[in-house]
């Protein structure tokens, strides 16, 4: 049995850090239906499971609480990063839920995960929300580093999570600005 994902909260959306620097040629925009195929490829690569256009359409639909999905597109027109703005008002009434942040392996290390997550946070600000939440995995050290840089804080939810968070944060601190193991 796998452990539940770790929970993080950004308790204040009114003071977001500026956009990180990014290479010219990358643009951020909302998803259009023609992106579903490239988005399925990106998500399959980023998360290691099978995505297809039907799964993308279902997972990122308004019926699933998704208000908007954003992508980073390279100068060659490739979809290289994504994140979605989701609302789960029954669980998090005044918070936006950062949903499925993914970056192509070939594009990691360029802070595109931070760029696209920040875009989702701007969406939440425009919607009048007070805070944001997300869930992540222990092994996603680059993602945790990104979320910490954006102001998210760990919020343990089970008795074992403080120990898990301690290990994750030690590992994030160990690799500092160097690429994370395996990336």
MODELLER restraints for C-alpha pairs under 7 A, 6 or more apart:
rsr = mdl.restraints
at = mdl.atoms
rsr.add(forms.Gaussian(group=physical.xy_distance, feature=features.Distance(at['CA:5:A'], at['CA:135:A']), mean=5.67, stdev=0.5))
rsr.add(forms.Gaussian(group=physical.xy_distance, feature=features.Distance(at['CA:5:A'], at['CA:136:A']), mean=5.31, stdev=0.5))
rsr.add(forms.Gaussian(group=physical.xy_distance, feature=features.Distance(at['CA:5:A'], at['CA:137:A']), mean=5.19, stdev=0.5))
rsr.add(forms.Gaussian(group=physical.xy_distance, feature=features.Distance(at['CA:6:A'], at['CA:135:A']), mean=5.37, stdev=0.5))
rsr.add(forms.Gaussian(group=physical.xy_distance, feature=features.Distance(at['CA:6:A'], at['CA:136:A']), mean=5.23, stdev=0.5))
rsr.add(forms.Gaussian(group=physical.xy_distance, feature=features.Distance(at['CA:6:A'], at['CA:137:A']), mean=5.93, stdev=0.5))
rsr.add(forms.Gaussian(group=physical.xy_distance, feature=features.Distance(at['CA:6:A'], at['CA:138:A']), mean=6.95, stdev=0.5))
rsr.add(forms.Gaussian(group=physical.xy_distance, feature=features.Distance(at['CA:7:A'], at['CA:134:A']), mean=5.95, stdev=0.5))
rsr.add(forms.Gaussian(group=physical.xy_distance, feature=features.Distance(at['CA:7:A'], at['CA:135:A']), mean=4.57, stdev=0.5))
rsr.add(forms.Gaussian(group=physical.xy_distance, feature=features.Distance(at['CA:7:A'], at['CA:136:A']), mean=6.58, stdev=0.5))
rsr.add(forms.Gaussian(group=physical.xy_distance, feature=features.Distance(at['CA:7:A'], at['CA:154:A']), mean=6.18, stdev=0.5))
rsr.add(forms.Gaussian(group=physical.xy_distance, feature=features.Distance(at['CA:7:A'], at['CA:155:A']), mean=5.57, stdev=0.5))
rsr.add(forms.Gaussian(group=physical.xy_distance, feature=features.Distance(at['CA:7:A'], at['CA:156:A']), mean=6.54, stdev=0.5))
rsr.add(forms.Gaussian(group=physical.xy_distance, feature=features.Distance(at['CA:8:A'], at['CA:133:A']), mean=5.70, stdev=0.5))
rsr.add(forms.Gaussian(group=physical.xy_distance, feature=features.Distance(at['CA:8:A'], at['CA:134:A']), mean=5.44, stdev=0.5))
rsr.add(forms.Gaussian(group=physical.xy_distance, feature=features.Distance(at['CA:8:A'], at['CA:135:A']), mean=6.21, stdev=0.5))
rsr.add(forms.Gaussian(group=physical.xy_distance, feature=features.Distance(at['CA:8:A'], at['CA:152:A']), mean=5.90, stdev=0.5))
rsr.add(forms.Gaussian(group=physical.xy_distance, feature=features.Distance(at['CA:8:A'], at['CA:153:A']), mean=5.35, stdev=0.5))
rsr.add(forms.Gaussian(group=physical.xy_distance, feature=features.Distance(at['CA:8:A'], at['CA:154:A']), mean=4.49, stdev=0.5))
rsr.add(forms.Gaussian(group=physical.xy_distance, feature=features.Distance(at['CA:8:A'], at['CA:155:A']), mean=5.29, stdev=0.5))
rsr.add(forms.Gaussian(group=physical.xy_distance, feature=features.Distance(at['CA:9:A'], at['CA:132:A']), mean=5.83, stdev=0.5))
rsr.add(forms.Gaussian(group=physical.xy_distance, feature=features.Distance(at['CA:9:A'], at['CA:133:A']), mean=4.39, stdev=0.5))
rsr.add(forms.Gaussian(group=physical.xy_distance, feature=features.Distance(at['CA:9:A'], at['CA:134:A']), mean=6.58, stdev=0.5))
rsr.add(forms.Gaussian(group=physical.xy_distance, feature=features.Distance(at['CA:9:A'], at['CA:152:A']), mean=5.11, stdev=0.5))
rsr.add(forms.Gaussian(group=physical.xy_distance, feature=features.Distance(at['CA:9:A'], at['CA:153:A']), mean=5.43, stdev=0.5))
rsr.add(forms.Gaussian(group=physical.xy_distance, feature=features.Distance(at['CA:9:A'], at['CA:154:A']), mean=6.59, stdev=0.5))
rsr.add(forms.Gaussian(group=physical.xy_distance, feature=features.Distance(at['CA:9:A'], at['CA:155:A']), mean=6.62, stdev=0.5))
rsr.add(forms.Gaussian(group=physical.xy_distance, feature=features.Distance(at['CA:10:A'], at['CA:131:A']), mean=5.57, stdev=0.5))
rsr.add(forms.Gaussian(group=physical.xy_distance, feature=features.Distance(at['CA:10:A'], at['CA:132:A']), mean=5.05, stdev=0.5))
rsr.add(forms.Gaussian(group=physical.xy_distance, feature=features.Distance(at['CA:10:A'], at['CA:133:A']), mean=6.12, stdev=0.5))
rsr.add(forms.Gaussian(group=physical.xy_distance, feature=features.Distance(at['CA:10:A'], at['CA:151:A']), mean=5.88, stdev=0.5))
rsr.add(forms.Gaussian(group=physical.xy_distance, feature=features.Distance(at['CA:10:A'], at['CA:152:A']), mean=4.21, stdev=0.5))
rsr.add(forms.Gaussian(group=physical.xy_distance, feature=features.Distance(at['CA:10:A'], at['CA:153:A']), mean=6.31, stdev=0.5))
rsr.add(forms.Gaussian(group=physical.xy_distance, feature=features.Distance(at['CA:11:A'], at['CA:131:A']), mean=4.89, stdev=0.5))
rsr.add(forms.Gaussian(group=physical.xy_distance, feature=features.Distance(at['CA:11:A'], at['CA:132:A']), mean=6.73, stdev=0.5))
rsr.add(forms.Gaussian(group=physical.xy_distance, feature=features.Distance(at['CA:12:A'], at['CA:130:A']), mean=6.01, stdev=0.5))
rsr.add(forms.Gaussian(group=physical.xy_distance, feature=features.Distance(at['CA:12:A'], at['CA:131:A']), mean=5.14, stdev=0.5))
rsr.add(forms.Gaussian(group=physical.xy_distance, feature=features.Distance(at['CA:13:A'], at['CA:125:A']), mean=6.34, stdev=0.5))
rsr.add(forms.Gaussian(group=physical.xy_distance, feature=features.Distance(at['CA:13:A'], at['CA:130:A']), mean=5.77, stdev=0.5))
rsr.add(forms.Gaussian(group=physical.xy_distance, feature=features.Distance(at['CA:13:A'], at['CA:131:A']), mean=5.32, stdev=0.5))
rsr.add(forms.Gaussian(group=physical.xy_distance, feature=features.Distance(at['CA:17:A'], at['CA:150:A']), mean=6.50, stdev=0.5))
rsr.add(forms.Gaussian(group=physical.xy_distance, feature=features.Distance(at['CA:19:A'], at['CA:115:A']), mean=6.27, stdev=0.5))
rsr.add(forms.Gaussian(group=physical.xy_distance, feature=features.Distance(at['CA:20:A'], at['CA:115:A']), mean=6.50, stdev=0.5))
rsr.add(forms.Gaussian(group=physical.xy_distance, feature=features.Distance(at['CA:22:A'], at['CA:110:A']), mean=6.89, stdev=0.5))
rsr.add(forms.Gaussian(group=physical.xy_distance, feature=features.Distance(at['CA:25:A'], at['CA:74:A']), mean=5.95, stdev=0.5))
rsr.add(forms.Gaussian(group=physical.xy_distance, feature=features.Distance(at['CA:25:A'], at['CA:75:A']), mean=4.55, stdev=0.5))
rsr.add(forms.Gaussian(group=physical.xy_distance, feature=features.Distance(at['CA:26:A'], at['CA:72:A']), mean=6.35, stdev=0.5))
rsr.add(forms.Gaussian(group=physical.xy_distance, feature=features.Distance(at['CA:26:A'], at['CA:73:A']), mean=5.53, stdev=0.5))
rsr.add(forms.Gaussian(group=physical.xy_distance, feature=features.Distance(at['CA:26:A'], at['CA:74:A']), mean=4.63, stdev=0.5))
rsr.add(forms.Gaussian(group=physical.xy_distance, feature=features.Distance(at['CA:26:A'], at['CA:75:A']), mean=5.84, stdev=0.5))
rsr.add(forms.Gaussian(group=physical.xy_distance, feature=features.Distance(at['CA:27:A'], at['CA:72:A']), mean=5.51, stdev=0.5))
rsr.add(forms.Gaussian(group=physical.xy_distance, feature=features.Distance(at['CA:27:A'], at['CA:73:A']), mean=5.30, stdev=0.5))
rsr.add(forms.Gaussian(group=physical.xy_distance, feature=features.Distance(at['CA:27:A'], at['CA:74:A']), mean=6.67, stdev=0.5))
rsr.add(forms.Gaussian(group=physical.xy_distance, feature=features.Distance(at['CA:28:A'], at['CA:70:A']), mean=6.89, stdev=0.5))
rsr.add(forms.Gaussian(group=physical.xy_distance, feature=features.Distance(at['CA:28:A'], at['CA:71:A']), mean=5.68, stdev=0.5))
rsr.add(forms.Gaussian(group=physical.xy_distance, feature=features.Distance(at['CA:28:A'], at['CA:72:A']), mean=4.53, stdev=0.5))
rsr.add(forms.Gaussian(group=physical.xy_distance, feature=features.Distance(at['CA:28:A'], at['CA:73:A']), mean=6.38, stdev=0.5))
rsr.add(forms.Gaussian(group=physical.xy_distance, feature=features.Distance(at['CA:29:A'], at['CA:70:A']), mean=5.56, stdev=0.5))
rsr.add(forms.Gaussian(group=physical.xy_distance, feature=features.Distance(at['CA:29:A'], at['CA:71:A']), mean=5.65, stdev=0.5))
rsr.add(forms.Gaussian(group=physical.xy_distance, feature=features.Distance(at['CA:29:A'], at['CA:72:A']), mean=6.66, stdev=0.5))
rsr.add(forms.Gaussian(group=physical.xy_distance, feature=features.Distance(at['CA:30:A'], at['CA:68:A']), mean=6.99, stdev=0.5))
rsr.add(forms.Gaussian(group=physical.xy_distance, feature=features.Distance(at['CA:30:A'], at['CA:69:A']), mean=5.82, stdev=0.5))
rsr.add(forms.Gaussian(group=physical.xy_distance, feature=features.Distance(at['CA:30:A'], at['CA:70:A']), mean=4.31, stdev=0.5))
rsr.add(forms.Gaussian(group=physical.xy_distance, feature=features.Distance(at['CA:30:A'], at['CA:71:A']), mean=6.18, stdev=0.5))
rsr.add(forms.Gaussian(group=physical.xy_distance, feature=features.Distance(at['CA:31:A'], at['CA:69:A']), mean=5.62, stdev=0.5))
rsr.add(forms.Gaussian(group=physical.xy_distance, feature=features.Distance(at['CA:31:A'], at['CA:70:A']), mean=5.40, stdev=0.5))
rsr.add(forms.Gaussian(group=physical.xy_distance, feature=features.Distance(at['CA:31:A'], at['CA:71:A']), mean=6.22, stdev=0.5))
rsr.add(forms.Gaussian(group=physical.xy_distance, feature=features.Distance(at['CA:36:A'], at['CA:53:A']), mean=5.31, stdev=0.5))
rsr.add(forms.Gaussian(group=physical.xy_distance, feature=features.Distance(at['CA:36:A'], at['CA:56:A']), mean=6.27, stdev=0.5))
rsr.add(forms.Gaussian(group=physical.xy_distance, feature=features.Distance(at['CA:37:A'], at['CA:52:A']), mean=6.91, stdev=0.5))
rsr.add(forms.Gaussian(group=physical.xy_distance, feature=features.Distance(at['CA:37:A'], at['CA:53:A']), mean=5.47, stdev=0.5))
rsr.add(forms.Gaussian(group=physical.xy_distance, feature=features.Distance(at['CA:38:A'], at['CA:79:A']), mean=6.23, stdev=0.5))
rsr.add(forms.Gaussian(group=physical.xy_distance, feature=features.Distance(at['CA:39:A'], at['CA:79:A']), mean=6.77, stdev=0.5))
rsr.add(forms.Gaussian(group=physical.xy_distance, feature=features.Distance(at['CA:40:A'], at['CA:51:A']), mean=4.93, stdev=0.5))
rsr.add(forms.Gaussian(group=physical.xy_distance, feature=features.Distance(at['CA:40:A'], at['CA:52:A']), mean=5.07, stdev=0.5))
rsr.add(forms.Gaussian(group=physical.xy_distance, feature=features.Distance(at['CA:40:A'], at['CA:53:A']), mean=5.94, stdev=0.5))
rsr.add(forms.Gaussian(group=physical.xy_distance, feature=features.Distance(at['CA:40:A'], at['CA:56:A']), mean=6.22, stdev=0.5))
rsr.add(forms.Gaussian(group=physical.xy_distance, feature=features.Distance(at['CA:41:A'], at['CA:51:A']), mean=6.87, stdev=0.5))
rsr.add(forms.Gaussian(group=physical.xy_distance, feature=features.Distance(at['CA:42:A'], at['CA:80:A']), mean=6.87, stdev=0.5))
rsr.add(forms.Gaussian(group=physical.xy_distance, feature=features.Distance(at['CA:42:A'], at['CA:104:A']), mean=5.96, stdev=0.5))
rsr.add(forms.Gaussian(group=physical.xy_distance, feature=features.Distance(at['CA:43:A'], at['CA:51:A']), mean=6.50, stdev=0.5))
rsr.add(forms.Gaussian(group=physical.xy_distance, feature=features.Distance(at['CA:43:A'], at['CA:102:A']), mean=6.38, stdev=0.5))
rsr.add(forms.Gaussian(group=physical.xy_distance, feature=features.Distance(at['CA:44:A'], at['CA:50:A']), mean=5.18, stdev=0.5))
rsr.add(forms.Gaussian(group=physical.xy_distance, feature=features.Distance(at['CA:44:A'], at['CA:51:A']), mean=5.31, stdev=0.5))
rsr.add(forms.Gaussian(group=physical.xy_distance, feature=features.Distance(at['CA:45:A'], at['CA:104:A']), mean=6.66, stdev=0.5))
rsr.add(forms.Gaussian(group=physical.xy_distance, feature=features.Distance(at['CA:46:A'], at['CA:102:A']), mean=5.49, stdev=0.5))
rsr.add(forms.Gaussian(group=physical.xy_distance, feature=features.Distance(at['CA:46:A'], at['CA:103:A']), mean=6.05, stdev=0.5))
rsr.add(forms.Gaussian(group=physical.xy_distance, feature=features.Distance(at['CA:46:A'], at['CA:104:A']), mean=6.03, stdev=0.5))
rsr.add(forms.Gaussian(group=physical.xy_distance, feature=features.Distance(at['CA:46:A'], at['CA:105:A']), mean=6.95, stdev=0.5))
rsr.add(forms.Gaussian(group=physical.xy_distance, feature=features.Distance(at['CA:60:A'], at['CA:66:A']), mean=5.52, stdev=0.5))
rsr.add(forms.Gaussian(group=physical.xy_distance, feature=features.Distance(at['CA:65:A'], at['CA:86:A']), mean=5.25, stdev=0.5))
rsr.add(forms.Gaussian(group=physical.xy_distance, feature=features.Distance(at['CA:65:A'], at['CA:87:A']), mean=5.07, stdev=0.5))
rsr.add(forms.Gaussian(group=physical.xy_distance, feature=features.Distance(at['CA:65:A'], at['CA:88:A']), mean=6.25, stdev=0.5))
rsr.add(forms.Gaussian(group=physical.xy_distance, feature=features.Distance(at['CA:66:A'], at['CA:84:A']), mean=6.74, stdev=0.5))
rsr.add(forms.Gaussian(group=physical.xy_distance, feature=features.Distance(at['CA:66:A'], at['CA:85:A']), mean=5.80, stdev=0.5))
rsr.add(forms.Gaussian(group=physical.xy_distance, feature=features.Distance(at['CA:66:A'], at['CA:86:A']), mean=4.09, stdev=0.5))
rsr.add(forms.Gaussian(group=physical.xy_distance, feature=features.Distance(at['CA:66:A'], at['CA:87:A']), mean=6.30, stdev=0.5))
rsr.add(forms.Gaussian(group=physical.xy_distance, feature=features.Distance(at['CA:67:A'], at['CA:85:A']), mean=5.61, stdev=0.5))
rsr.add(forms.Gaussian(group=physical.xy_distance, feature=features.Distance(at['CA:67:A'], at['CA:86:A']), mean=5.56, stdev=0.5))
rsr.add(forms.Gaussian(group=physical.xy_distance, feature=features.Distance(at['CA:68:A'], at['CA:84:A']), mean=5.70, stdev=0.5))
rsr.add(forms.Gaussian(group=physical.xy_distance, feature=features.Distance(at['CA:68:A'], at['CA:85:A']), mean=5.26, stdev=0.5))
rsr.add(forms.Gaussian(group=physical.xy_distance, feature=features.Distance(at['CA:69:A'], at['CA:83:A']), mean=5.90, stdev=0.5))
rsr.add(forms.Gaussian(group=physical.xy_distance, feature=features.Distance(at['CA:69:A'], at['CA:84:A']), mean=4.11, stdev=0.5))
rsr.add(forms.Gaussian(group=physical.xy_distance, feature=features.Distance(at['CA:69:A'], at['CA:85:A']), mean=6.22, stdev=0.5))
rsr.add(forms.Gaussian(group=physical.xy_distance, feature=features.Distance(at['CA:70:A'], at['CA:82:A']), mean=5.57, stdev=0.5))
rsr.add(forms.Gaussian(group=physical.xy_distance, feature=features.Distance(at['CA:70:A'], at['CA:83:A']), mean=5.61, stdev=0.5))
rsr.add(forms.Gaussian(group=physical.xy_distance, feature=features.Distance(at['CA:70:A'], at['CA:84:A']), mean=6.04, stdev=0.5))
rsr.add(forms.Gaussian(group=physical.xy_distance, feature=features.Distance(at['CA:70:A'], at['CA:116:A']), mean=6.92, stdev=0.5))
rsr.add(forms.Gaussian(group=physical.xy_distance, feature=features.Distance(at['CA:71:A'], at['CA:79:A']), mean=6.41, stdev=0.5))
rsr.add(forms.Gaussian(group=physical.xy_distance, feature=features.Distance(at['CA:71:A'], at['CA:81:A']), mean=5.44, stdev=0.5))
rsr.add(forms.Gaussian(group=physical.xy_distance, feature=features.Distance(at['CA:71:A'], at['CA:82:A']), mean=4.31, stdev=0.5))
rsr.add(forms.Gaussian(group=physical.xy_distance, feature=features.Distance(at['CA:71:A'], at['CA:83:A']), mean=6.74, stdev=0.5))
rsr.add(forms.Gaussian(group=physical.xy_distance, feature=features.Distance(at['CA:71:A'], at['CA:116:A']), mean=6.82, stdev=0.5))
rsr.add(forms.Gaussian(group=physical.xy_distance, feature=features.Distance(at['CA:72:A'], at['CA:79:A']), mean=5.95, stdev=0.5))
rsr.add(forms.Gaussian(group=physical.xy_distance, feature=features.Distance(at['CA:72:A'], at['CA:80:A']), mean=5.68, stdev=0.5))
rsr.add(forms.Gaussian(group=physical.xy_distance, feature=features.Distance(at['CA:72:A'], at['CA:81:A']), mean=4.97, stdev=0.5))
rsr.add(forms.Gaussian(group=physical.xy_distance, feature=features.Distance(at['CA:72:A'], at['CA:82:A']), mean=6.32, stdev=0.5))
rsr.add(forms.Gaussian(group=physical.xy_distance, feature=features.Distance(at['CA:72:A'], at['CA:116:A']), mean=6.78, stdev=0.5))
rsr.add(forms.Gaussian(group=physical.xy_distance, feature=features.Distance(at['CA:73:A'], at['CA:79:A']), mean=4.57, stdev=0.5))
rsr.add(forms.Gaussian(group=physical.xy_distance, feature=features.Distance(at['CA:73:A'], at['CA:80:A']), mean=5.76, stdev=0.5))
rsr.add(forms.Gaussian(group=physical.xy_distance, feature=features.Distance(at['CA:74:A'], at['CA:80:A']), mean=6.64, stdev=0.5))
rsr.add(forms.Gaussian(group=physical.xy_distance, feature=features.Distance(at['CA:80:A'], at['CA:103:A']), mean=5.80, stdev=0.5))
rsr.add(forms.Gaussian(group=physical.xy_distance, feature=features.Distance(at['CA:80:A'], at['CA:104:A']), mean=5.30, stdev=0.5))
rsr.add(forms.Gaussian(group=physical.xy_distance, feature=features.Distance(at['CA:80:A'], at['CA:107:A']), mean=6.76, stdev=0.5))
rsr.add(forms.Gaussian(group=physical.xy_distance, feature=features.Distance(at['CA:81:A'], at['CA:102:A']), mean=5.48, stdev=0.5))
rsr.add(forms.Gaussian(group=physical.xy_distance, feature=features.Distance(at['CA:81:A'], at['CA:103:A']), mean=4.19, stdev=0.5))
rsr.add(forms.Gaussian(group=physical.xy_distance, feature=features.Distance(at['CA:81:A'], at['CA:104:A']), mean=6.27, stdev=0.5))
rsr.add(forms.Gaussian(group=physical.xy_distance, feature=features.Distance(at['CA:81:A'], at['CA:112:A']), mean=6.53, stdev=0.5))
rsr.add(forms.Gaussian(group=physical.xy_distance, feature=features.Distance(at['CA:81:A'], at['CA:113:A']), mean=6.69, stdev=0.5))
rsr.add(forms.Gaussian(group=physical.xy_distance, feature=features.Distance(at['CA:81:A'], at['CA:116:A']), mean=6.99, stdev=0.5))
rsr.add(forms.Gaussian(group=physical.xy_distance, feature=features.Distance(at['CA:82:A'], at['CA:101:A']), mean=5.58, stdev=0.5))
rsr.add(forms.Gaussian(group=physical.xy_distance, feature=features.Distance(at['CA:82:A'], at['CA:102:A']), mean=5.33, stdev=0.5))
rsr.add(forms.Gaussian(group=physical.xy_distance, feature=features.Distance(at['CA:82:A'], at['CA:103:A']), mean=6.58, stdev=0.5))
rsr.add(forms.Gaussian(group=physical.xy_distance, feature=features.Distance(at['CA:82:A'], at['CA:116:A']), mean=6.23, stdev=0.5))
rsr.add(forms.Gaussian(group=physical.xy_distance, feature=features.Distance(at['CA:83:A'], at['CA:99:A']), mean=5.94, stdev=0.5))
rsr.add(forms.Gaussian(group=physical.xy_distance, feature=features.Distance(at['CA:83:A'], at['CA:100:A']), mean=5.35, stdev=0.5))
rsr.add(forms.Gaussian(group=physical.xy_distance, feature=features.Distance(at['CA:83:A'], at['CA:101:A']), mean=4.27, stdev=0.5))
rsr.add(forms.Gaussian(group=physical.xy_distance, feature=features.Distance(at['CA:83:A'], at['CA:102:A']), mean=6.54, stdev=0.5))
rsr.add(forms.Gaussian(group=physical.xy_distance, feature=features.Distance(at['CA:83:A'], at['CA:116:A']), mean=6.02, stdev=0.5))
rsr.add(forms.Gaussian(group=physical.xy_distance, feature=features.Distance(at['CA:83:A'], at['CA:117:A']), mean=6.16, stdev=0.5))
rsr.add(forms.Gaussian(group=physical.xy_distance, feature=features.Distance(at['CA:83:A'], at['CA:120:A']), mean=6.87, stdev=0.5))
rsr.add(forms.Gaussian(group=physical.xy_distance, feature=features.Distance(at['CA:84:A'], at['CA:98:A']), mean=6.06, stdev=0.5))
rsr.add(forms.Gaussian(group=physical.xy_distance, feature=features.Distance(at['CA:84:A'], at['CA:99:A']), mean=4.87, stdev=0.5))
rsr.add(forms.Gaussian(group=physical.xy_distance, feature=features.Distance(at['CA:84:A'], at['CA:100:A']), mean=6.29, stdev=0.5))
rsr.add(forms.Gaussian(group=physical.xy_distance, feature=features.Distance(at['CA:84:A'], at['CA:120:A']), mean=6.37, stdev=0.5))
rsr.add(forms.Gaussian(group=physical.xy_distance, feature=features.Distance(at['CA:85:A'], at['CA:96:A']), mean=6.65, stdev=0.5))
rsr.add(forms.Gaussian(group=physical.xy_distance, feature=features.Distance(at['CA:85:A'], at['CA:97:A']), mean=6.16, stdev=0.5))
rsr.add(forms.Gaussian(group=physical.xy_distance, feature=features.Distance(at['CA:85:A'], at['CA:98:A']), mean=5.50, stdev=0.5))
rsr.add(forms.Gaussian(group=physical.xy_distance, feature=features.Distance(at['CA:85:A'], at['CA:99:A']), mean=6.14, stdev=0.5))
rsr.add(forms.Gaussian(group=physical.xy_distance, feature=features.Distance(at['CA:85:A'], at['CA:120:A']), mean=5.45, stdev=0.5))
rsr.add(forms.Gaussian(group=physical.xy_distance, feature=features.Distance(at['CA:86:A'], at['CA:96:A']), mean=6.01, stdev=0.5))
rsr.add(forms.Gaussian(group=physical.xy_distance, feature=features.Distance(at['CA:86:A'], at['CA:97:A']), mean=4.93, stdev=0.5))
rsr.add(forms.Gaussian(group=physical.xy_distance, feature=features.Distance(at['CA:86:A'], at['CA:98:A']), mean=6.28, stdev=0.5))
rsr.add(forms.Gaussian(group=physical.xy_distance, feature=features.Distance(at['CA:86:A'], at['CA:99:A']), mean=6.19, stdev=0.5))
rsr.add(forms.Gaussian(group=physical.xy_distance, feature=features.Distance(at['CA:87:A'], at['CA:96:A']), mean=5.33, stdev=0.5))
rsr.add(forms.Gaussian(group=physical.xy_distance, feature=features.Distance(at['CA:87:A'], at['CA:97:A']), mean=5.74, stdev=0.5))
rsr.add(forms.Gaussian(group=physical.xy_distance, feature=features.Distance(at['CA:88:A'], at['CA:97:A']), mean=6.98, stdev=0.5))
rsr.add(forms.Gaussian(group=physical.xy_distance, feature=features.Distance(at['CA:94:A'], at['CA:129:A']), mean=5.47, stdev=0.5))
rsr.add(forms.Gaussian(group=physical.xy_distance, feature=features.Distance(at['CA:94:A'], at['CA:130:A']), mean=5.74, stdev=0.5))
rsr.add(forms.Gaussian(group=physical.xy_distance, feature=features.Distance(at['CA:94:A'], at['CA:131:A']), mean=6.52, stdev=0.5))
rsr.add(forms.Gaussian(group=physical.xy_distance, feature=features.Distance(at['CA:95:A'], at['CA:129:A']), mean=5.77, stdev=0.5))
rsr.add(forms.Gaussian(group=physical.xy_distance, feature=features.Distance(at['CA:95:A'], at['CA:130:A']), mean=6.08, stdev=0.5))
rsr.add(forms.Gaussian(group=physical.xy_distance, feature=features.Distance(at['CA:95:A'], at['CA:131:A']), mean=4.65, stdev=0.5))
rsr.add(forms.Gaussian(group=physical.xy_distance, feature=features.Distance(at['CA:95:A'], at['CA:132:A']), mean=4.73, stdev=0.5))
rsr.add(forms.Gaussian(group=physical.xy_distance, feature=features.Distance(at['CA:95:A'], at['CA:133:A']), mean=6.49, stdev=0.5))
rsr.add(forms.Gaussian(group=physical.xy_distance, feature=features.Distance(at['CA:96:A'], at['CA:124:A']), mean=5.95, stdev=0.5))
rsr.add(forms.Gaussian(group=physical.xy_distance, feature=features.Distance(at['CA:96:A'], at['CA:129:A']), mean=6.73, stdev=0.5))
rsr.add(forms.Gaussian(group=physical.xy_distance, feature=features.Distance(at['CA:96:A'], at['CA:131:A']), mean=6.49, stdev=0.5))
rsr.add(forms.Gaussian(group=physical.xy_distance, feature=features.Distance(at['CA:96:A'], at['CA:132:A']), mean=4.59, stdev=0.5))
rsr.add(forms.Gaussian(group=physical.xy_distance, feature=features.Distance(at['CA:96:A'], at['CA:133:A']), mean=6.25, stdev=0.5))
rsr.add(forms.Gaussian(group=physical.xy_distance, feature=features.Distance(at['CA:97:A'], at['CA:132:A']), mean=5.72, stdev=0.5))
rsr.add(forms.Gaussian(group=physical.xy_distance, feature=features.Distance(at['CA:97:A'], at['CA:133:A']), mean=4.97, stdev=0.5))
rsr.add(forms.Gaussian(group=physical.xy_distance, feature=features.Distance(at['CA:97:A'], at['CA:134:A']), mean=5.58, stdev=0.5))
rsr.add(forms.Gaussian(group=physical.xy_distance, feature=features.Distance(at['CA:98:A'], at['CA:120:A']), mean=6.92, stdev=0.5))
rsr.add(forms.Gaussian(group=physical.xy_distance, feature=features.Distance(at['CA:98:A'], at['CA:132:A']), mean=6.96, stdev=0.5))
rsr.add(forms.Gaussian(group=physical.xy_distance, feature=features.Distance(at['CA:98:A'], at['CA:133:A']), mean=6.23, stdev=0.5))
rsr.add(forms.Gaussian(group=physical.xy_distance, feature=features.Distance(at['CA:98:A'], at['CA:134:A']), mean=5.16, stdev=0.5))
rsr.add(forms.Gaussian(group=physical.xy_distance, feature=features.Distance(at['CA:99:A'], at['CA:134:A']), mean=6.96, stdev=0.5))
rsr.add(forms.Gaussian(group=physical.xy_distance, feature=features.Distance(at['CA:101:A'], at['CA:113:A']), mean=6.72, stdev=0.5))
rsr.add(forms.Gaussian(group=physical.xy_distance, feature=features.Distance(at['CA:101:A'], at['CA:117:A']), mean=6.95, stdev=0.5))
rsr.add(forms.Gaussian(group=physical.xy_distance, feature=features.Distance(at['CA:102:A'], at['CA:113:A']), mean=6.83, stdev=0.5))
rsr.add(forms.Gaussian(group=physical.xy_distance, feature=features.Distance(at['CA:103:A'], at['CA:113:A']), mean=6.24, stdev=0.5))
rsr.add(forms.Gaussian(group=physical.xy_distance, feature=features.Distance(at['CA:109:A'], at['CA:179:A']), mean=6.82, stdev=0.5))
rsr.add(forms.Gaussian(group=physical.xy_distance, feature=features.Distance(at['CA:114:A'], at['CA:146:A']), mean=5.70, stdev=0.5))
rsr.add(forms.Gaussian(group=physical.xy_distance, feature=features.Distance(at['CA:138:A'], at['CA:168:A']), mean=6.05, stdev=0.5))
rsr.add(forms.Gaussian(group=physical.xy_distance, feature=features.Distance(at['CA:141:A'], at['CA:172:A']), mean=5.80, stdev=0.5))
rsr.add(forms.Gaussian(group=physical.xy_distance, feature=features.Distance(at['CA:141:A'], at['CA:180:A']), mean=6.58, stdev=0.5))
rsr.add(forms.Gaussian(group=physical.xy_distance, feature=features.Distance(at['CA:142:A'], at['CA:180:A']), mean=6.22, stdev=0.5))
rsr.add(forms.Gaussian(group=physical.xy_distance, feature=features.Distance(at['CA:145:A'], at['CA:172:A']), mean=6.41, stdev=0.5))
rsr.add(forms.Gaussian(group=physical.xy_distance, feature=features.Distance(at['CA:156:A'], at['CA:162:A']), mean=5.86, stdev=0.5))
